[in-house]
């Protein structure tokens, strides 16, 4: 069949000069050849030649700086390749997050800010107060972060503002380029890998990457990798092994992502493949736990020659919450689980699972991320210097032995291999006698010091550590009693007595049978007589003394707590009484009346004003008495108003006599003469001047004594004394006690609490 030939289509404009490669392809379909593909649908085929122009409007879109920006800075930290990293500084500063146990520190910090604000507003100098508060804050911060509990370290490891893997990488490397993909169609953002240099030496870095905010956390899947992430890490391990790059891994994950899709894609197989591969790599490997290391998700990149942990990092097979839910059926027992699991850097270093602890600043790594990164860099360099000295076989053996020795333990004394299997083993203590007592004594002494410090700083005795120590001592004492019963041969009798006692308690008749009671008394007497012969008698006595001491401290703490609560309630009620409008109005009116008289001394006031004062005082005493009685406190009058009035009158009379005597001509002359002699003698008086001064002093004293020995004053004093004694005796007979001290005389009310302690 003959083909139909068509003339070529002519284009004008840009299409005529610039034709793409795909447009130059010719199509033989439908008998068309020699025509650009893009022209097939736009040009009308025909015999006539037509000239036309095609124009297009380009839509403006956002310009992407990929792979390079227009003006890349060659001196940027991390090298030009860092422009490729999507990890950029946050536009907004992270919000500060306060953990529960840090709230007392925030109160101190708030006080410092308030004082600084007051100083700025008023222009006054509060520098001394600010320095004092800052010193107190630093001391409290130091005390808190040097005595952290395991669950508190878990909370710090999970802190939202804790620096991430890439934060540390950009702080410790001179150059870094991120490598992506597992070469199987996926790039898991929860694991980041890349090449970087430290002091000119190239390393392969890989680690779990959490987000710095909610958006990043969702993108990074909260640092929980899928199988693709572990396969990406595996690819980079092979790459580093081939090129001879040492590997440094950073661990910070709650665990591998445990969803259905990950299990379908082989999560367990991916982790197992990594574990097997890491033991065969011929390059040094260092792993650093910078946050929380959860189970196999952490171990998949953690089979290293050296395992280092930040000071507040944790490494566990199950989270404290999961462990508590399994063992104690509630996640609230997580503090106890965290303590039992031994998951902190200090405990794991002691157990030789971790090879070292990297220090953090006070307040955690988020308090100073750059300083923390530099500590990590120092630890990497020191460990790498040690590992680089090993050859390949030594390196592989070192890594193998590190994990082979985990979990090894030795109980008691090694058994001689020549001994028969069925031969009874010699019973020997697991630890030399006295070691446990020494440890317990150290703990008790440490708790005492903490209690003293807390009492000095806050005035309160902490209950938590005290209660835990008492419970621990009770458990130890129960164990010691059981061991003593075994040693004395009373264990069987004790077990039988317990069973009989349990049967009695379970029966309907709750009263103890006389025979059983007699048995228990005999067993108790026998035990008490022979207890001194028990091998652990000294340990038991020591622990009983410690328990007695801790129990006393607990009772004192409870007593102080009750007293403080009662004082607070009393002060609150008294303040309410003082702020009552009617009483306030009376006091203000009386103050204004006293001020209008212009008299400065109470004794010079008019009799009417004095009576008003006494009346107001009595009214307030009645109100205060009502407050104390409402709190269940016994109230006794400090002194009858009539007796107190007479004493005041007598004191006023004595004062008047003294003033008259001093103002008399003879005594006034003697006082003036004494002043002159003292002024004349100066600091260095001779013998004659001293004699004159002493003679004048003696004469003045005699004159005052004669004035005070007037028969009228003496008679009044004796009579008033008898009346006061009678009043006191009558009050003691009717009310049982009287508070007649100065505070009681001033307030007019004495308070007895439980007839043992009193507040005035």
Secondary structure, DSSP 8 states (H G I E B T S, - for coil): -----------BTHHHH---TTTT----GGG--S--GGGTTTS---SS----B-------------SS-TT--TTSTB-GGGGG------SS-------GGGHHHHHHHHHHHHHHHHHHHH----HHHHHHHHHHHHHHHHHHHTS--HHHHHHHHT-TTS--HHHHHHHH-SEEEEE---SSS---TTEEEEEEEETTEEEEEEEE---SSHHHHHHTGGG---HHHHHHHHHHHHHHHHHT-EEEEEEEES-S--SHHHHHTTHHHHHHHHHHHHTT--S-EEEEEEEEEEHHHHHTT---SEEEEETT-EEESS-HHHHHHHHSSSGGGHHHHHHHHT-BHHHHHHTTSSSEEE---TT-GGGSHHHHHHHHHHHHHHHHHHHHTS-HHHHHHHHHHHHHTTT----SS---TTS-TTS------SS-TTHHHHHHHHHHHHHHHHHHHHHHHHS---SHHHHHHHHHHHHHHHHHHHHHHHHTT-HHHHHHHHHHHHHHHHSS--S--HHHHHHHHHHHHHHHHHGGGSTTHHHHHHHHHHHHHHHHHHHHHHHHHHHHHHHHHHHHHHHHHHT-HHHHHHHHHHHHHHHHHT--SGGGS-HHHHHHHHHHHHHHHHHHHHHHHHTT-EEEESS-HHHHHHHHHHHHHHHHHHHHHHHSHHHHHHHHHHHHHHHHH-SS--HHHHHHHHHHHHHHHHHHHHHHT-HHHHHHHHHHHHHHHHHHHHHHHHHS----SHHHHHHSEEEEETTTEEE-
